[in-house]
Amino acid sequence: MVFFLIGLASGMLAIFILYYRAQRELERIGEEKQVVTQEIRIVVDFMRHMAEALAENPRREELYQRIVHASILCTGAMSACIFERTPENLMRGAALEGLFPPHRPLPEAVKGKLTSRAKFIEQVLKYETFPVGEGVVGRVASTRKAELIADTSTDPRIVKHDDPSLAVKSVIAVPLTFRDRFFGVLAVANPADGQAFTETDFALVQSLAEQAALALHNAEFINFQIDKKQLDLDLSLASGIQQMLLPRGAPKIAGFDVDARYIPAQKVGGDFYDLFALSDTLLGVAVADVSGKGIPASLLMAICRTNLRQIAPRFGSPARVLSELNRVLSGELRQELYITIVYAVIDTVENEVVFARAGHELPLFSRYDALSGQLVSEFVGAEGMPLGMVDPDLFESVIVDRREPLRRGETFVLYTDGITEAPNEEGREFSGTRLADTVRSLHSSNAHQLNDGILDAVQRFSGGVTQRDDLTLVTVKRV
């Protein structure tokens, strides 16, 4: 009986111990669940802060400030700071909240100029830079690995400041990275409860850093899209203005058929052409190519066209017109910019073309040879250098007029190098030879059909290769 009672008591004690352990385990699980739930709530709150910030489309500096503010609210830290990397591979404070301690001891000369703690921190941020790899923040920036220093008293990397309010007792530093993009380092210092940061705090700050980096990435993407839309709008406006500057059609001139085409490689380009009546019997024709592309080239094109229209009616010689144009533009062109141009005057009385060439592609004539009677397409040259490349005196000493007859059925073609240098998939260029062959094969066509044929030949030759340069083509045919 005694042994039975002893056994029963032992069994009840074992059951009680198991029950007690089960209760403690449930309590532990409940506490861990509570901690996890709290962490989830903190991260969700942080994400909400970031979403609200992005909705306002802040600048990066403002978003940095939102991140450090939200970090303090979510972690209970006394201070937080974001350090970013400069183009010189130095780290500097970009945003902070609270009395975040300086990375280095501050020189006495700077201390003496400080008027308040707020001013102190502001001047520290402007003053202090340090190399990637130096100190805790520098090491995190170098390795891209987060660090927890629960007790800084034994860590030599932590500066010991004289001011007790700037003492660092516990710190967490984590990289702000999204995929391969490094934005900086987020550091939080000194829990408000006076205790050291824990592994749980460390994991929480790492989670916050991931969300912050995602917010920074999204902000960059949003700003990129906004900038792109603005640029697209600017380019559309510039393209519209450029199209307005091009002739709407060729002036009607008895005995001549004229057609012009312009296809920019981008929304705006550096090629231009112009057709304008100088009198009832004289037609001015110009094709030019501005070095470079995009808006700068289109602006220079507009300036060139405007001045050409003002100068051309004053002089009968195309060479003189281009000399005056070069003098006017010399003050407008930067050293790396220049313009190649052919300017021609079609004379319907003399049935001839007088042209001057300033470094541009050779004009192409399609006509019957006077001696053999054979149909030929030949390039005809004239000396000259690009506008803006040399001083006016040298330019004028080189450029000359070239006079060529244009008989019934003959064709005169001006173009830019976007035609002859159009590449195919093998890297070969369309070339002047192919252009001459195409014009000769289409000799019986009118100007519009001839231009269609040239552009179709270029397209078929290029295949699937993206157009890399502006295409400009002006064809004048004597009918």
Long-range contacts (C-beta under 8 A, 24 or more apart in sequence): 35-200, 39-200, 39-203, 39-204, 39-207, 42-74, 42-75, 42-204, 42-208, 43-74, 43-204, 43-207, 43-208, 43-211, 45-70, 45-73, 45-74, 46-70, 46-71, 46-74, 46-208, 46-211, 46-212, 47-211, 49-73, 50-211, 50-212, 50-214, 50-215, 51-215, 53-215, 54-215, 54-218, 54-219, 54-222, 57-219, 57-222, 57-223, 57-226, 58-219, 60-216, 60-219, 60-220, 61-94, 61-95, 63-215, 63-216, 63-219, 64-94, 64-95, 65-95, 65-97, 67-95, 67-186, 67-212, 67-215, 67-216, 68-95, 68-96, 68-97, 68-186, 69-97, 70-208, 71-186, 71-188, 71-205, 71-208, 71-212, 72-97, 72-98, 72-188, 74-204, 74-208, 75-188, 75-191, 75-201, 75-204, 75-205, 75-208, 76-191, 76-192, 76-193, 77-188, 77-189, 77-190, 77-191, 77-192, 78-189, 78-190, 78-191, 78-192, 79-188, 79-189, 79-190, 80-186, 80-187, 80-188, 80-189, 81-186, 81-187, 81-189, 82-176, 82-184, 82-185, 82-186, 82-187, 83-137, 83-141, 83-184, 83-185, 83-187, 84-183, 84-184, 85-132, 85-141, 85-182, 85-184, 86-129, 89-131, 89-132, 90-129, 90-130, 90-131, 90-132, 91-129, 91-130, 91-131, 91-132, 91-134, 91-137, 91-138, 91-141, 91-184, 91-185, 92-125, 92-128, 92-129, 92-130, 93-124, 93-125, 93-128, 94-125, 94-184, 96-121, 96-125, 98-189, 99-165, 99-166, 100-187, 100-189, 101-159, 101-161, 101-166, 101-167, 101-168, 101-189, 102-128, 102-159, 102-161, 102-166, 103-128, 103-130, 103-134, 103-135, 103-137, 103-159, 104-128, 104-130, 104-159, 105-159, 105-161, 117-165, 135-159, 136-171, 136-173, 136-187, 137-173, 137-185, 137-187, 140-173, 140-174, 140-175, 140-185, 141-175, 141-182, 141-184, 141-185, 144-175, 144-177, 144-182, 145-175, 146-172, 146-173, 146-174, 146-175, 146-202, 146-205, 146-206, 146-209, 147-172, 147-173, 147-174, 148-172, 148-197, 148-199, 148-201, 148-202, 150-196, 150-197, 150-198, 151-196, 169-194, 169-196, 170-195, 170-196, 170-197, 171-197, 172-197, 172-201, 172-202, 172-205, 174-205, 174-206, 174-209, 175-209, 176-209, 176-212, 176-213, 176-216, 177-213, 178-213, 178-214, 178-216, 178-217, 179-217, 181-213, 181-217, 183-213, 183-216, 183-217, 186-212, 234-295, 235-266, 235-267, 235-268, 235-295, 236-267, 238-267, 238-268, 238-295, 238-298, 239-264, 239-267, 239-268, 241-302, 242-268, 242-269, 242-298, 242-301, 242-302, 245-272, 245-301, 245-302, 245-305, 246-272, 246-273, 246-274, 247-273, 247-274, 247-275, 247-276, 250-275, 251-275, 251-276, 251-277, 251-283, 253-277, 253-281, 253-283, 253-346, 253-348, 254-348, 255-348, 255-351, 255-478, 255-479, 256-283, 256-346, 256-348, 256-476, 256-477, 256-478, 256-479, 257-446, 257-447, 257-448, 257-476, 257-477, 257-478, 257-479, 258-283, 258-285, 258-447, 258-474, 258-475, 258-476, 258-477, 259-446, 259-447, 259-448, 259-450, 259-451, 259-474, 259-475, 260-451, 260-472, 260-473, 260-474, 260-475, 261-451, 261-455, 261-471, 261-472, 261-473, 261-474, 262-470, 262-471, 262-472, 262-473, 263-418, 263-455, 263-467, 263-470, 263-471, 263-472, 264-470, 265-293, 265-418, 265-467, 265-468, 265-469, 265-470, 265-471, 266-293, 266-294, 268-294, 268-295, 268-297, 268-298, 269-293, 269-297, 269-298, 269-301, 269-470, 270-294, 270-297, 270-298, 270-300, 270-301, 270-470, 271-301, 271-416, 271-418, 271-470, 271-471, 271-472, 272-301, 272-304, 272-305, 272-472, 273-414, 273-472, 273-474, 274-305, 274-308, 274-309, 275-474, 276-309, 276-312, 278-312, 278-313, 278-345, 281-347, 281-348, 281-349, 282-345, 282-346, 282-347, 282-348, 283-345, 283-346, 283-348, 283-476, 284-312, 284-343, 284-344, 284-345, 284-346, 285-343, 285-344, 285-345, 285-346, 285-414, 285-474, 285-476, 286-341, 286-342, 286-343, 286-344, 287-341, 287-342, 287-360, 287-414, 287-415, 287-416, 287-472, 287-474, 288-339, 288-340, 288-341, 288-342, 288-360, 288-416, 289-339, 289-340, 289-341, 289-360, 289-416, 289-417, 289-418, 289-470, 289-472, 290-337, 290-338, 290-339, 291-336, 291-337, 291-338, 291-339, 292-337, 293-470, 296-337, 300-332, 300-333, 300-337, 300-339, 303-329, 303-332, 304-329, 304-339, 304-341, 304-387, 308-343, 312-343, 316-345, 317-354, 317-356, 317-401, 318-343, 318-344, 318-345, 318-354, 318-355, 318-356, 318-401, 319-356, 319-384, 319-399, 319-400, 319-401, 321-356, 322-356, 322-358, 322-384, 322-387, 322-399, 323-392, 323-395, 323-396, 323-399, 325-387, 326-358, 326-387, 326-388, 326-392, 326-395, 326-396, 327-392, 329-387, 329-388, 330-388, 330-391, 330-392, 332-388, 333-387, 333-388, 337-388, 338-386, 338-387, 338-388, 338-389, 339-386, 339-387, 339-388, 340-386, 340-387, 341-386, 341-387, 342-414, 344-412, 344-414, 346-406, 346-412, 346-476, 351-405, 351-406, 351-407, 351-478, 352-403, 352-404, 352-405, 352-406, 353-403, 353-404, 353-405, 353-406, 353-412, 353-476, 354-401, 354-402, 354-403, 354-404, 355-382, 355-401, 355-402, 355-404, 356-382, 356-384, 356-399, 356-400, 356-401, 356-402, 357-381, 357-382, 357-383, 357-384, 357-399, 357-402, 358-384, 358-385, 358-386, 358-387, 358-395, 358-399, 359-384, 359-385, 359-386, 359-387, 359-389, 360-384, 360-386, 360-416, 361-414, 361-415, 361-416, 361-417, 361-420, 361-432, 362-432, 363-412, 363-413, 363-414, 364-412, 364-413, 364-414, 364-415, 364-432, 364-435, 364-436, 364-439, 365-404, 365-406, 365-410, 365-411, 365-412, 365-413, 366-410, 366-411, 366-413, 366-436, 366-439, 366-440, 366-443, 367-406, 367-407, 367-409, 367-410, 367-411, 368-407, 368-409, 368-410, 375-440, 375-443, 376-440, 377-436, 377-437, 377-439, 377-440, 377-443, 378-436, 379-432, 379-436, 380-404, 406-476, 406-478, 407-478, 408-478, 408-479, 409-443, 409-477, 409-478, 409-479, 410-477, 410-478, 411-439, 411-443, 411-447, 411-450, 411-475, 411-476, 411-477, 411-478, 412-475, 412-476, 412-477, 413-439, 413-450, 413-454, 413-473, 413-474, 413-475, 413-476, 414-473, 414-474, 414-475, 415-454, 415-472, 415-473, 415-474, 416-469, 416-470, 416-471, 416-472, 416-473, 417-469, 418-467, 418-469, 418-470, 418-471, 418-472, 419-454, 419-458, 419-471, 419-472, 419-473, 421-469, 422-458, 422-461, 422-462, 422-465, 422-467, 422-468, 422-469, 422-471, 423-462, 423-465, 423-468, 424-461, 424-462, 424-463, 424-465, 425-463, 425-464, 425-465, 430-457, 430-458, 430-461, 430-462, 434-461, 446-477, 446-479, 447-475, 447-476, 447-477, 450-475, 450-477, 451-475
